[in-house]
Amino acid sequence: MGPAAAWYFAYGSNMNRAQMRSRAGQSLEEQPARLENYELLFNKKARGGFATANIHPASGKTVHGVLYKIPESAFRNLDRFESVPEHYRRIEVAVTDGTGKKINAQVYIATKVEKGLRPAPHYLQTILDGAGEHGLPAEYIEEIKAVAGATSQHQTAANKEE
């Protein structure tokens, strides 16, 4: 019997295989999945005033992402990269895999959020590359772009409030 493993649901830049491998090592399994009744947002402030991805409960919405089965020990590295507990907290959610089966998985949710942020272009591209690598629905990939673009509309108003 190998080391204990658990599922991790990635919805942001960790969908990108190369990034995920650099942070958590080789995953034991990976597959596309979806988290019902949540929405994707770019409202977690990052360096340089840009945003990183976050999810928030939202009835009727769906977040598509990637389920990775990783050794329990890999969560220590991920927690460090995600700056737990200062910037993100890790919770368990029930996601649905491609066959409709519910799987309990760990997910990161931002602890502090701000309106009017937008992702850096290279960060957004990392997310889009990861979504493409895993064959997430084309309409969802367009939705990611729309959410990233929509947040930039409010950028100037938010800057004046600071």
N, C-alpha and C positions, 0 to 999 in steps of 0.2 A: 504494500500500500504506500503510495507516494505522499508527499506533503499535502496538508489540507488546502483546498482550493475553494474559491467563491466567485460568483458572477459580479462583474462590474459593468454598468451601463454608461457608455460614453455618448454624449450628444454634441460635444464641441470639438476642439482641436484634437482631443485624444481619439477621435474616430480615425485619424490618420495613422496608418499602421506603423510607419517609421517613428513617429513621435511616441506612440504608445510603447513600442519596443524599447526606445531609449529611456523611458520612464519606469516601466514595469517589467522589462525583460520579455521573454517569449511567452505569448499567451498559449494556454493549453487548448483552447477552442475559441472560435469567434463566429458570430452570426448577426445578421441584421435583426433588429427588434423595434418595438414601439412602446411608448409609455402613454397610456390613455389619460385624458383629463389633466394634461399639463401643456404648457406652451413654452416655446423657445423665446428667450429675450436676450438682448445684449445690454445688460444694465449693471454689470459688475465692473467697477472702475479698476483699470489696470494702469501700469506705468505709462507716462506720457499723456494721460487723460483719455486714453482709448478704452473701449469696453471689451470684456470677455463674455463668453456665453454663460447663460444661467437658465434655469427652468423655474416655472411657477405654476401652482395648481390653477387650472382653468377648465371649467366644465365644457365638454364637447370638443376640446382641442386634442391634438396628438403630437408628441415629439418622437421623431424617428431617430434611431441611433444604432450603436453597435454594442452587442453583448460580448464581453471578453471573459473567459474563465481564466483566472490568474491565481497563483499561489497566494495564500493568506499573507505571507511575508511581503509580497509585492505592494500591498496596501500601505506599508510604512513609507515606501518611496513615493507612491502616488500622493499620500497625505502631505508629504513634504513639498512636492511640486505644486499642489493645490493650496498650500499654506493653510492647512487645517490646524487649529480652529479659527485663526484670525480672519481668513478671507472666505473659506468655504467650510461647510460641515458635511459630514457623510451620513446619509440615511439609507434605509432599505425601502425599496419600492417593488411593486409587482409589475413586471413588463411582460409583453406578449411577443413570443417568437413567431417566425414565419409560418408555423403550423397551427398557430392559435393557442399554444400552450402558455400558461402563466409561469413565469420564473421570477423568484425573488432575487433582486440584484442590489448592489450598493451603488449609490449615485451621489454626486457632489452638488450642493445647493449653496449659492452665495449667501454670506451672512450680512453683508452691507451692500445695498443697491442704490443706484442713482438714476434719475431720468435724464434723457437727452444725450446719452453717450452713443458712440458708434465704434465698431471694431476697426482695428488697423487693417489695411488691405492684405498684408501678408498673412495675418492671423485668419481673416475670413477665407483666404485661398486655401489654407491648411485644412479648415473645416470642409470646404467644398471638395477638396481632393479626397479627404477621408470618406465623405458621403458617396462620392463617385466610385471609389475603390470597393466599397461594400454594396454597391448597387441599390442605394436607397432610391425611393421613387423620384422620378424627374420633377414632378410637381412639388414635392417637398423641398428639393434642392432649390427650385425657383422661390419657394416660400422663405428659405433661409436668406437668399439674396434680398428679397423684399423686406424682411424684418430688419436686416442690416442696413438697408437703404432708408427705411422709414425712420429709424432712430436718428439718422443724421439730419432730418428735417427740423428737429427741435434743438439742435446743437447751439445755435446762436442765442436763442432765448435762455437756455440753461446757463450759458457762459455769463450772461448779463446779471443773473441772479447771484452768482458767486461773489 
